[in-house]
Amino acid sequence: MLTSYHIDIFAVILLYFIGFTSILHRQYALTFLQEISKLPEYPNQKKQLEFMQELTKHTVYYYLVTGYFFSMGTVLLYFILIG
């Protein structure tokens, strides 16, 4: 695939890391929206809340992005193991 074995391993780790990060970011957004009533008022709060609401509404896009990065990491790992 790539020119070096270590670069291949790094690419697999990076793809899986992006997949896990997308899962954790969505979970963070959901937790943040549940706890928002406990937070004091601060500047730009309305803009940030709108962004978090939009983020949690796009579940199909979320699953596609997460699935893509996990599947590409798995495919690359497969090619490393058989090559």
Contact map, one row per residue, 1 for C-alpha under 8 A:
11100001000000000000000000000000000000000000000000000000000000000000000000000011000
11111011000000000000000000000000000000000000000000000000000000000000000000000000000
11111011000000000000000000000000000000000000000000000000000000000000000000000000000
01111111000000000000000000000000000000000000000000000000000000000000000000000000000
01111111100000000000000000000000000000000000000000000000000000000000000000000001000
00011111110000000000000000000000000000000000000000000000000000000000000000000000000
01111111111000000000000000000000000000000000000000000000000000000000000000000000000
11111111111100000000000000000000000000000000000000000000000000000000000000011001000
00001111111110000000000000000000000000000000000000000000000000000000000000001001000
00000111111111000000000000000000000000000000000000000000000000000000000000000000000
00000011111111100000000000000000000000000000000000000000000000000000000010010000000
00000001111111110000000000000000000000000000000000000000000000000000000111011000000
00000000111111111000000000000000000000000000000000000000000000000000000010000000000
00000000011111111100000000000000000000000000000000000000000000000000000010000000000
00000000001111111110000000000000000000000000000000000000000000000000110110000000000
00000000000111111111000000000000000000000000000000000000000000000000110010000000000
00000000000011111111100000000000000000000000000000000000000000000000000000000000000
00000000000001111111110000000000000000000000000000000000000000000100100000000000000
00000000000000111111111000000000000000000000000000000000000000001110110000000000000
00000000000000011111111100000000000000000000000000000000000000000100000000000000000
00000000000000001111111110000000000000000000000000000000000000000000000000000000000
00000000000000000111111111000000000000000000000000000000000001001100000000000000000
00000000000000000011111111100000000000000000000000000000000000000100000000000000000
00000000000000000001111111110000000000000000000000000000000000000000000000000000000
00000000000000000000111111111000000000000000000000000000000000000000000000000000000
00000000000000000000011111111100000000000000000000000011000000000000000000000000000
00000000000000000000001111111110000000000000000000000000000000000000000000000000000
00000000000000000000000111111111000000000000000000000000000000000000000000000000000
00000000000000000000000011111111100000000000000000010011000000000000000000000000000
00000000000000000000000001111111110000000000000000000001000000000000000000000000000
00000000000000000000000000111111111000000000000000000000000000000000000000000000000
00000000000000000000000000011111111100000000000000000000000000000000000000000000000
00000000000000000000000000001111111100000000000010011000000000000000000000000000000
00000000000000000000000000000111111110000000000000000000000000000000000000000000000
00000000000000000000000000000011111111100000000000000000000000000000000000000000000
00000000000000000000000000000001111111100000000000000000000000000000000000000000000
00000000000000000000000000000000011111100000000000000000000000000000000000000000000
00000000000000000000000000000000001111110000000000000000000000000000000000000000000
00000000000000000000000000000000001111111000000000000000000000000000000000000000000
00000000000000000000000000000000000001111100000000000000000000000000000000000000000
00000000000000000000000000000000000000111110100000000000000000000000000000000000000
00000000000000000000000000000000000000011111100000000000000000000000000000000000000
00000000000000000000000000000000000000001111100000000000000000000000000000000000000
00000000000000000000000000000000000000000111111100000000000000000000000000000000000
00000000000000000000000000000000000000001111111110000000000000000000000000000000000
00000000000000000000000000000000000000000001111111000000000000000000000000000000000
00000000000000000000000000000000000000000001111111100000000000000000000000000000000
00000000000000000000000000000000000000000001111111110000000000000000000000000000000
00000000000000000000000000000000100000000000111111111000000000000000000000000000000
00000000000000000000000000000000000000000000011111111100000000000000000000000000000
00000000000000000000000000000000000000000000001111111110000000000000000000000000000
00000000000000000000000000001000100000000000000111111111000000000000000000000000000
00000000000000000000000000000000100000000000000011111111100000000000000000000000000
00000000000000000000000000000000000000000000000001111111110000000000000000000000000
00000000000000000000000001001000000000000000000000111111110000000000000000000000000
00000000000000000000000001001100000000000000000000011111111000000000000000000000000
00000000000000000000000000000000000000000000000000001111111000000000000000000000000
00000000000000000000000000000000000000000000000000000111111111000000000000000000000
00000000000000000000000000000000000000000000000000000001111111100000000000000000000
00000000000000000000000000000000000000000000000000000000011111110000000000000000000
00000000000000000000000000000000000000000000000000000000011111111000000000000000000
00000000000000000000010000000000000000000000000000000000011111111100000000000000000
00000000000000000000000000000000000000000000000000000000001111111110000000000000000
00000000000000000000000000000000000000000000000000000000000111111111000000000000000
00000000000000000010010000000000000000000000000000000000000011111111100000000000000
00000000000000000111011000000000000000000000000000000000000001111111110000000000000
00000000000000000010000000000000000000000000000000000000000000111111111000000000000
00000000000000000000000000000000000000000000000000000000000000011111111100000000000
00000000000000110110000000000000000000000000000000000000000000001111111110000000000
00000000000000110010000000000000000000000000000000000000000000000111111111000000000
00000000000000000000000000000000000000000000000000000000000000000011111111100000000
00000000000100100000000000000000000000000000000000000000000000000001111111110000000
00000000001111110000000000000000000000000000000000000000000000000000111111111000000
00000000000100000000000000000000000000000000000000000000000000000000011111111100000
00000000000000000000000000000000000000000000000000000000000000000000001111111110000
00000001001100000000000000000000000000000000000000000000000000000000000111111111000
00000001100100000000000000000000000000000000000000000000000000000000000011111111100
00000000000000000000000000000000000000000000000000000000000000000000000001111111110
10000000000000000000000000000000000000000000000000000000000000000000000000111111111
10001001100000000000000000000000000000000000000000000000000000000000000000011111111
00000000000000000000000000000000000000000000000000000000000000000000000000001111111
00000000000000000000000000000000000000000000000000000000000000000000000000000111111
00000000000000000000000000000000000000000000000000000000000000000000000000000011111
